[in-house]
């Protein structure tokens, strides 16, 4: 069936001397992979370099014959071109990191309209902002709503956060957040919105600690989730 769908680029890999395989999260089918023939040659190669950057938003028309097979696009174009992300090193580092997270976390070959809307609208918002140091923290935390393990926000007066059960607790456990300041920062993120992120006051050290804890939280709740290789680069940029 010929399908035209919005798509978010997650990754690209070399298939041959001339072609690429691009893995996307699509509005119509969830995870979908496309073979881009000649995507490394000449003008088409230059165009592919621009199109298939991490988390670029595309419109793809292709035959979707089955869920797991490769599709060969009939047409591809940028659906929502970014204005700042491709040109700012801090934003490039963030989208590279988030593309690794999403590549590991998203596996469903089923449409999920609310998740797709969350991803694309959040990234478009990010593209238009200047103060973005807290974006990736809140993005990851909000993403857990769609992945099924958003923290239980009742009982926030309790001193510990049990990462295995995703709730605040009076009891210590082996996998928890127990530092009072980290707990306070964590609660601040739980209680904010994208438009109020700049009001969350957090040091670079605290941001790094919370991000590492979020990666542990993802590993606990997503089987096979791997720590992104680009995480260290992100730490350096926001140190």
N, C-alpha and C positions, 0 to 999 in steps of 0.2 A: 504494500500500500504506500502510495506517495504521500509523504507527510511534510508539512512545513511547520517547524517548531522553533521556539526560542531555546537557546542552549548556552550553558556556562562552561567555559573551558576549564578542565581540571588538570590535564597533563597532555604532553605529546611525546612520542617516542619514534625513533627512526625505524622504518620498516625495511627499507632497502636503500640503495645508493640515491634513489630519487624520490622515495615516497615516505609519508608519515602516517602514523596512527594517532588520532586525536581522541582522547576520552573526555566526554562531556556529561554534564548533568542537564537533562532536557526537561522542558515543561511537559512534553507529550508522553515520554516513556521512562523518566528517571535516567539512570545510567545508560549511556549509549556510546559506542565507539565507531569512529569513522576513518576510512582509509582515504588519505589525500594523495592521489597519484600525481607525481611530478611536483610535489609540494616542497622540494628542496632545490629546484632548478630555476634559473633565470628569473624572469619577472614574477612567475607564479611562486617561486621560492621567497622572493622579497615580500610578496603579498602575504604569504603564509606566516612569515616571521612576525608581521604586524597583527594578523588576525588571531593567531593561536597563542598569544601571551596568556599567562595564568589569570583566570577568572574574567577574561574578556567575555562580553555578552554578544552572542551571535544570533542570526536567524539562518537556519539550515533547512534546505529542501532535499529530501532523500527518500529512497525506498527503504522502509523499515520492514524487512521480511520476517525476521524473528527477533527474539529478545537478546540473544547472546551473540549473534553474528555481526560481522562488520558490515557497515553500510557505506556506499560510495555516494557522496553528495552530488546533486545536480547543480546546486547553487549554494553559496555561502556569502553572507554579508554581515557587517557589523550592525547590530540592532540598536545599541545604546553606547556610542563611543564615549570613552572617558576623557575628561578634560585635563585632569591633573595626575592621575595614577601613573601613566607611563613616563612621566617626566620628573617625579620626585622620588629620591632614593628611599626615604623612609616608607612611603606608600608602596613602592615596588617590593620592599622587604616584607611588608605586612601581607600583601596579596600572595607572594611566593609561599610564605608560611601557611596562610589560610588554605591555599590550594593543596598543599601537602596534607593538612588536617582533613579537608573534605575528601580528598582522594582515598584516604584511609577509612574515613567514617561513613561515607555514602556508598552503599552497595546495592540498593534496591533497583530493580529494573521495572519499576512501576511508577506511574505518575503520582506526584504529590504536589498539588497546586499551591498549598499554603507554604510548604518548605521552599519551593522554587521562588515564590513571591518574596519570602523572607530574605533569601540569599541575594536576589537581584536588587531589591529595594535597599537593603542594607549597604551593598557595595556602591550603589548610585549615590546614596547619602554620604558615604565615606569619601567619594570622589569630590564632593562639593565642599568639604570641610577643611579648615586650617588646623584646628586643635584636635589631633587624632591619636594622641599617645595612649588613650584608654580604649580606643575602638576595638582592638582585637580581643581584649579581655571580655568586654561586654558582648561582642559578637559570639564568642565561644560559649559564654554562659547562656545567652538567649537561644543559641542553637540547640542546647540540650532539651528545650521544650519540644522541639520537633523530633528529636531522637529518642525521647521517652525517659530521660533521667534528670529532668530539671529538679533542683533541690526543693524539698518541702520547706516552705517558708514560715510555717507556724512554729511556735516555740523558739523564736529567735533570741529570746532572753537566756537560753541555755549556753553554757560556756564552751561547748565543743561542737564541731561539725563532723559527723560520721560519714565519711566519703563512700563507704560500701553501701550504706542504706540511704544515703542522700538526704539526711535530716540532721537537725540540731539535737544535741543530746546532753544529758547530765553525766553520762558514763564515758570514760576513756575507752578507746578501741585501738587496734593496731594500725588502722588507716584512717587518720583523722586530721583535721585542722584544729590545733589547740592553742596556738600563739594568740594572745588577746588582741594585739594590733592587727594581725592578719585576719582574724575573725571580724573585726570592726570594718576593715576595708572590704572584705567579702560581702558583708551585709549592705554596705553602701552601694555596691554594684547590683545586688539583688533588688534594691529599692529605687533604682534610677531608670531613665529612658535614654535613648540615643541623644535626644536634644538637650539633655541635662548632664551628659558625660563630663563636660568640662568642669562641673561643680564637684566631681569626685576628686578630692585632693589625695594624691598618693605619690610617694617617692619612687624613683626608678628601682631601688632595691625591693620595695614592697610590691611593685608591679611584677618584677622578675619572680619573686617568691610565689605570688598568687598564680602567675602563668604556669610555673612548674607544677603547682598543686592541681591546677585545672588539667594539665596533661596527665597527671596520675589519675584524676577523676575519670577522664576519658578512657584510660587504659583499663580501669576497673570495670567500667560499664559497657565497653565495646570490645568484644573478643577479637583479638588480632590487631588492635589499634597500635600503631608504632609511633614512637617519638619522632617528630619531624626533624630532618637533618638541618633545616634552615632556622631552627629555634635559636641556636647560638648566635647567628647573624642578627636576629631580631634583638636579642639581649644586648649585643654590642651597640646597636643603633640607639636603643633607649636607655643606655647606661649613663 
